[in-house]
Amino acid sequence: MSNTSPSDSSLPPGVPKPERMSLATKLAYGAGDLGPAITANIGVFFALFFFTNVAGLSAGLAGSILMIGKIWDAVNDPMVGVMSDRTKHPWGRRLPWMLYGAIPFGIFFFLQWIVPHFSADKSANNWALFCYYVVIGIFFNTFYTAVNLPYTALTPELTQDYNERTSLNSFRFTFSIGGSILSLILAQIIFAQLKVAQEQQYIVLAAVCAVISVLPLFWCVWGVKNRVLASENRRTEIEETDVQIPIPEQLRIAFNNRPFLYVIGIYLCSWLGVQVTASILPYFVVNWMGLPAAEFPKVAIAVQGTALIMLFVWSAVSKRFGKKAVYFMGMILWIIAQAGLFFLQPNQIGLMYFLASMAGVGVSTAYLIPWSMIPDVIELDELQTGQRREGIFYGFMVLLQKVGLAVGLFLVGQALEFSGFVETAPGQAAPIQPPSALLAIRISIGPLPTIALILGLILAYFYPITREVHAEILLKLKERNSG
């Protein structure tokens, strides 16, 4: 029996077998996505609902807050990406950003979930709240990017192996989805057991999540430091020139990289489906299905729990059949489940949980596959330009994704307001929604995400970097660096 692993066999003759990462390194790397996952998950599932049903803002204002935050989040991504590419520090290009940004990241997350009272006049108070949440959101998204973008750019620095990257991303998204589930469990416990006003419940939830989100970032920094520094030393030894490519030229090269454009499209479509569904899910559970607000986290846990389990399944399947095949399998199931939500009736609670679990099978591929494709694209760019520029690729990938999500969330908020959705006054019971608002909720959770997922599936079909193409890229890089 051969001792060659599938990962080893994907390497052509002449490309040395890479040193395997230890379990401790993989765990530390994975832990780096726990905090961003917790904060992002709380924001995705609860922010729109919090603004309308706790802070008492209209759906239009709430959607505008989220849009402005996402657009700024998108704008600062390439800025941080370029700056992290050019960072010179004894700990490398990425780790200082994570180390120094961790605590401000937790503080500004917490400040998003309090409801200051500025004026007795409702209209004046609402506009003051709007300004407050916009400003705090801008600061939070700045520090979120400062810790998360350099973290995501660590993947190609930790390993060049095609299959080991998928394995590494499995660890990352185990922590990511685990963090998402943990945040939902905490929300379920706090909302069910803490007998205080909703405003105080959210403050407690935010405080707990802020602390839990900051600490794993330090674990990640110290756990991967040695391997990252070794990679940095190799990079500086083989770098062909110290001359920096101007930013406009970097953009031209990045957007002339055809596989990069496919990855952007795949990721945007996948996450548009995830985040539009997540933002409208509380309204769907409460207003359409007629369940109490405490039931909503259980539905979200059904999605994320299934996604967590399937990460390990898809990682194993990917080694045998490749990334594209895995994406197709997961997306088809997800599309069926997502479309089925539109036809769900209020008495079909069991079917709702079945569709949620079925969607989770596909959601796990949205976590795993696009992020394991982007390092392959970066090495193609290195072959073409002679430079390692992870930051700019990750930055612009996330920029375009967040701009799309900003527009999507804004449109969801505007659609709810246009359909006659009635926001909840602070301290009062949720009002009964008109039929037009219920239809808007059903369209937002069914047809809209389904269309986005189908577009992502089409783009994945044309993605050109296979396992064999990637092996050829690595061989050419080795030949050039040796020369």
N, C-alpha and C positions, 0 to 999 in steps of 0.2 A: 504494500500500500504506500502511495506517495505521501511524503510529509509536507508537500507544498500546499499552502492554503489557497483558496480562491483569490484572495487578495494578491498573493505572491505571483500567481500565474497570470495576473493581468499586466505584470511588468514585462517589457520586452528585454531581450538580452542586452547587457550593457548598462542597464539602470540598476544601481545597487539596491538591495533590500533595505527599506528604511528601518530604523530602530523603533521597536514597538513601544507605544505609550503604556505606562503603568496604569493600573486601576486607580491608584491615588490621584494621578494627574487627570484622568478622565473625569473622576468624581469632582475634583476641584474645578475643572473647566465647566462641567455641567452646573455647578452651584452658582456660577456667575450669572446665569439667566433666571435664577429663582426670584430675586428681587424685582427686576424689570417685569417678569411675568405676573407677579402678584399685583403690582401697581397697575400694569396695563389691563389685566383682567378685571380688576375692580372698576377701572374707568370704562372699559368697553361695556360691561354688563350693567353698571349702575349709574353712570354719569348722567345720561339723558333723563333717566327716571328720577334721579336725585334732584336735578334742576327743576323738573316740572312738579314732582310730587312731595318734595321736602322744602326746597328753597322757594317754591311757588312762582317760578318764572314761566312765561309762555313757551310753548314748544318751539316757536320761531326763534326766540332769544336763546333758548337752550342749544338749539342746533347751530346757531351762529357762534356761540362760545366754543363749541367743539370744533367747528370749522376753523376758526382763527387759531386755536391751539394746535391743530393738526398742520395747518399751513406753515406756522412758525416752526413746528417740529420738523417739517419737511425742509424748510429753507436752511435750518441750522445743521442738517445732516451733512451736506457736502462741505460746509465750512469746517466742521469738526473733522470730517474725513481727511481733508487736505492738510489741516493743522497736525493731525495725529500722524499722517505720513511723514511730515517734516519735523516731528518732535525729536529732539536729541536729549536723552536722559540716561543716567546709568542703568535704569531698569527698562530700557527699550522705548519703543514708540507708543505703545498702547497702555501699559500698566499704570503709568502715572495718572492718566485721565481717570481710570477707575478708582484709584486710591484716593485722590483728592476730591473727586466729585461725589463720593458715596453719601456722606452725611448731609450736604445740601439737598441731594436727591430725596432723601427721606423726609427732611423738614418741609420742603415745598409740596411733597405729596400730601402730607397731613393737612397743610393749610387749605388745600382744595376742598376739604370736606367739612368745613365749619360754615355756619350761616350767620354772618354779621348782620346786625340791625342798624341801618344808617339813618332811617327817617320814619316818622309815623305815616307819612304820605306813601301809599302803596306804589304809585307810579315812580316817584323819586327813589324809593328804596329799591325797586326792581332794577332801575338803571344803574344805581350805585353797586348793587350786587353784580350786575352784568360786567361793569368795569373791574370790580374786584376779582371775579373769576377769570377774566381775560388776562389780567396782569399776573396773577398767581400761576395760571396755566402756562404763560410764556416762560416764567422762571422754571417751573417744574419740567417742562419739555426741554429746556436748555440743558438742565442737569441730567435728565433721562438720557439724552443723546450723548452727553459727555461720558457717561459710564457704559452705555449699551453699545454704541457704534464701535468704539475701540475693542470692546469685548467680542463682537461678532467678527471683526477683522482678524482675530487671533487664529481662527480655524486653519487657514492655509499656512500659518507660521508654525503650527503644532505638528502637522503631518502633510506629506505630499501624496500619500497612498490613496488611491481612488476609493477603495472599499472602507478603509479605516476612517475616512472622512464621514462616510455615512454612519459608521459606528459611533464616531465622536459626536455627531449631531444627534444620535439616539440618546446619548447621555445628556446632552444639552437639553433636549426637548422632554426627556424624562423629568428633569428638574423644572422645566418650563411649564409643562402640563401639570406636574405635581404641585407647583406653586399656584397654578390656576385653580386646581381642585381644593388646595388648602385654603385659599382665599374665600372660596364659596362655602366651604365647611365652616370657617370662622363666621362668615356672614349669617349662615343658617343658625349657628349657636347663639350669636349675639342678638339677632332679630327675634329668635324664639324665646330666649331665656332672660334677656335684659328688659325688664318691665319699666321702660322709660319712653319718653317721646322719641319719634324716629330721628329727630335731629341729634339727640344725644347718642343714639345707637350708631349712627354713622361716624360720630367723633371717636367713639371707642374702637370701632372697626378700623378707622384710619390710623389711630395711634398704634394699635397692635400690628397692623400690616406694615407700617413705616419701620418699626424696629426690626421685624423679621426680614424686611427687604434689604436693609443696609448690611447686616452682619455677613451674609454669604459672599458679598462682593470682596471682603477682605480675605475670606477663605480662598476664593478664586485667585486673587493676586498672588498670595504667598504659595499656593499650590502649583501654579504653572510657571512661576518666575524662572526657575532654572532652565526649563525647556525652551521658553520664549527667548531667554538671553542667548542660549546656544544657537537658536535659529537666527537671531539678530547678528551674531558674530559671523555665521556663514554668509548671510546676505551682504554684509559689508565687504567680505573678502572677495566675492564674485561680482559685485556691482561693477558695471563696465565704466561708468562715468559718474562724477558728482554733479554734473550739470542737470538742473531741474528743468523738466518740460513745462513751459508756460501753461497756466490753467486753461485758457481757451483751446490750446492744442490738446491738453489732456481730455477735455470734453469731446473734442472732435474724434480722437482715437477711441474713447470709450463708446461713443454712440455709433461709431463705424464697426464696432465689434458685434457682429450679427448674433452670435449666441447670447451675448449680454442682453440684447433687446428682447430675445425670447424669454430669458429668465425673468426680466422685469415684468413682462406681460403675464407670465404664469403666476408670479407672486402676487401681482396686483389683483388679478381676477380671483385667485384663491382667497386672499384676505379681505377683499371686498365682500365676498360671500360670507366669511366668518364674522366680520365686524358689523355689517348691516344686520345680520341675523341676531347677533349678540345684543345690539343696542335696542332692537325692537322686541326681543324675547320677553322682557318683563311685562310689557304692555299686552303681548299675546297671551301670556299665562293668566294675567290678572283680568284683563278687560274682555278677551274673547273666550278663553276657556273657563272663566268664572271662578278661578282658584284664588285662595288668599296669597298675599305677597310672600309669605314665608315658604310657599311651595316652589317659587321660582328657582332658588338655588339648587333644589333637588334635580330639576330638569337640566340645568346647566352642568351639574355634576355627572349626570348620565352621559352627556356628550363628552365631557373632558375625561371622565373615567375610562370610557371605551377607547378614546384617542390615546390615552396613556398606555393601555394594554397593547394596542395595535402597533405602537411604535416599535416594539421588539419583534413583532411578526413581520412588519414591513421591512425592517432592517435586514432580517434574514432572507426575505424574499428578494430584496434588491441585490444581494450578492449573487443570486442565481440568475435572475432575469433582467436586472438593470433598473435604473431609476425611472425611465419612461414607462416601463411596463407597470411598475408599482403605482405610479401616479394615475395611470389609466384605470387600474383596478379599483383604487380608492375613490376616484372621482365619479365613476359610474354609479357606485352605491350611494354616494353623497347626493348626487343630482336627483336620484329617485326619491330619497328621503326628503330632500329640501322641497321638491315640487309637491310631495304629499302633504306637507304642512298646510298648504293653502286650502285643501279640501277637508281638513280635520274639523270635526264638530265638537261643541262644548262637552258632550257626554263621553267622548272617546279618550279617556285619560290614559288607559293602558296602551292604546295605539300611539298616543303622543310620546310616551316614554320609549316605545319600540323605535319610532322614527328618530328620536333623539340619539339613541344608541347607534342606530344605523348610520346617522350622519357623522358620529364620532369616528367611525371606521375610516371615512374619507378625510375628516379634519386632520387626522394624524399625518396623512400624506402632505397636506398643506404646510405643516410644521417641518417635516423631514426633507422633502425632495428639493424644493427651490434652494434652500440654504446649503444643501450638499452639492448643488450644481454650480453655485457662484465661485467657489475656489478653482474649479476647472476653467472657468472663463478668465479668471485672473492670471492663470498660468499661460493661457493662450495670449493674453495681452503682454505678459513678460517676454514671451517668445518674439512678439512683434516689435516691442519697444526697448527691451533690455532693462526695464525697471519693474520693481515690485511696487504696485500702487493699490494695495488692498483698500485703503481708506476711501479713495475716490469712487471705486466701484460699489462698495457697500453703501457709501453716502448717497450716491445717485440712485441706487436701487431703492433705498428706503425713502428718498425724497419723492420719487414719482409714485411710490406706493402710498405715501401719506397724503400727497396732494389728491390722489384719487379717493382715498378714504375720507378726506376732509369734505370733498364735494358730495360724496355719498351720504355722510352723516348730516350735512347741511340740508340736502334734499329730503332726507327722512324727516327731519324736524319741520321743514317747510310744508311737506306733504301732510303731516299730522295737523299742523295749524290750519292749512287750507281746507282740510276735511272737516274742520269743526271740533277738533280735539279740545277737551276742557281740562285745563291744568288744575291741580289740587291746591287749595288755599292752605298755608301752613297751619298745622294743628287740627285740620278738619278731615273728615272721611273723604275717600276718593269718589268723585261724581260718576254717574252713569254716562257712558259715552254714546253719542248718536251713531246710527247705522253707517253713515259715511266715514266716520273715524274708524269704526271696526273694519270696514272694507280696506281702508288705507293700511291698517295694521297687517291684515292678511296678505295684501299684495307685497308689502315690504318684507315679509318673512318667507314668502313662497316664490312667486315669479321673478322678482328682481335678483335675488342671489342665484337662482337657477340659471338665469341668462349669463351672469358673470362666470359661473363655473363651467358652462359649456364653452365659452370663449377661451378659458384657460386650457381646456382639454384640446381644443384645436391648435393652440400655440404649442403645447407640449408635443403634439404629433410631429411638428416640424423642427423641434430642437435638435441641433446637429452633433453635439459632442457625446459620443458613445464611449464605452469603456476602452475600445480599441483606439479611437481617436485621441483620447486622453493619454494613453500609454505612448502614442507616437509623439505627442507634445512633450512629455517628460524626457523621452529619448533625445529629442532635438535640443532641449534645454541643457541636458547633461553634456552633449557633444560640444555645444557652444561654450559652456562654462569651462569645460576641460581645456578647450582651445585658448 
